[in-house]
Amino acid sequence: MAHKIMIVDDAAFMRMMIKDILTKNGYEVVAEAADGAQAVEKYKEHQPDLVTMDITMPEMDGIAALKAIKEINANAKVIMCSAMGQQAMVIDAIQAGAKDFIVKPFQADRVLEAIGKTLS
């Protein structure tokens, strides 16, 4: 059975890019969210195997959403997505329980490596 993944990013084209990489490689994208608040609601609804989470978003940022998801499921697997130069936020995210991070612009092999490693 394909692993179920939720993609969270406020930029629709970023969600589309990740979704394209994942579906071409046999993953099932069960939900997408444009901000952290939506991510938390959709996480409860879909219980995905893994979440890719943008750090910088309106409403609720990725780190706050990560913490909220970890409260729902302490074993949640979340990979953070960040732009270059967000090292401090990446460290915060790892401390909050993120399993890995990928840097934008995405490289398909790096996305797949991070997801494969996190799900294994």
N, C-alpha and C positions, 0 to 999 in steps of 0.2 A: 504493500500500500504506500502511496506517495505521502511524503511528509507534508503537513499542512502549515502554511506560512502566512503571516499577516505582515503587510508592508505599511509603514507609517512614515509619511513625509508630507510637508505642506506643499511641495511642488509636484503637480500632477505628472510632469514629464519625468521626474526622478522615480516616482512610483511605477510609471510605465516602463522605464529602463530596467528596473530591478525585476519587475514582473516578467518581462521578456526573457531575461537571463534565466530566471527560475523555471518558467514553464517549458522553455526549450531543453531544460536539463532534468525534466521529470518531477519537479516539485509542483504541489498544488497550492495556488494562492487563494486562501479562503476569505480574506478580508483585506480592505485597504482603509486607512484613516488619514485625514489631513491635519490632525492636531492631536496632542496628548490626551485630551479629554475624550475624544472619539475613540482613541486607541484603547483606553481603559474599558469603555463600554463594549467595544467590539471584542476585546480579549475575553471578557466574561461570557459573551454570546458564543464565540467560536472555539475557544480553548485551543488555539493553534500550538503546534509543536515548537514553533520558533517565531520570533518577531524581529524584523529589521526596523530600527527606530532612529529617525533623524533627531539630532540634538536640539537644533534651534527651530522652534515652531511657535506660532501664536497660541493663545489660550493657555495651554499647559506645555512646558518644554519637555523634551525627551527624557531628561533626568527625573523630573517629577513624575512623568508617566511610568518610567521604569520602576520607581519606588512603589507607585500605586499597584502596578502589575505584580510586583514581588510580594505585596501584602495579600493579594488574591491567591497567588501560587508561588510559594517560596522557591520552587524548582523551575520557574519559568526561564526559558532560554531566550535572551535578548541580545542582539548584536546592534551596536550603535553605529550610526552613519554620521560622519562629520566632515566639514570642509577643512582644508588645510589651515593650520594656525589655531586649532581649537584644542590643543594638547591638555590644557588645564581642565576643560570640560570632559575630555575623554577620561582623564584620571578620576574625576568625580564619578563618572558613569561606571567605570570598572569597580570603584569602591562601593558603589550602590548595587552592584551585582551583575553588570553587563558581562557577557561571556567573551566578547571580542569587539573589534570595531573595524569598520572599513572607511576609507577616505574617498571623498568625492574629488574629481570625477571617477565613477566606478570603473574598475576593470573586471570583466566577467570572471576571469580566473581567480582573482582575489576574493570576489563575492562568493564564488562556489567553494573556494578553499575554507573561508571562514564558516560558512554554513555547514559544510561537510564535517569539519572539525568539531563544531558545536553540537551537532546532532549525533555524533558517533559515541 
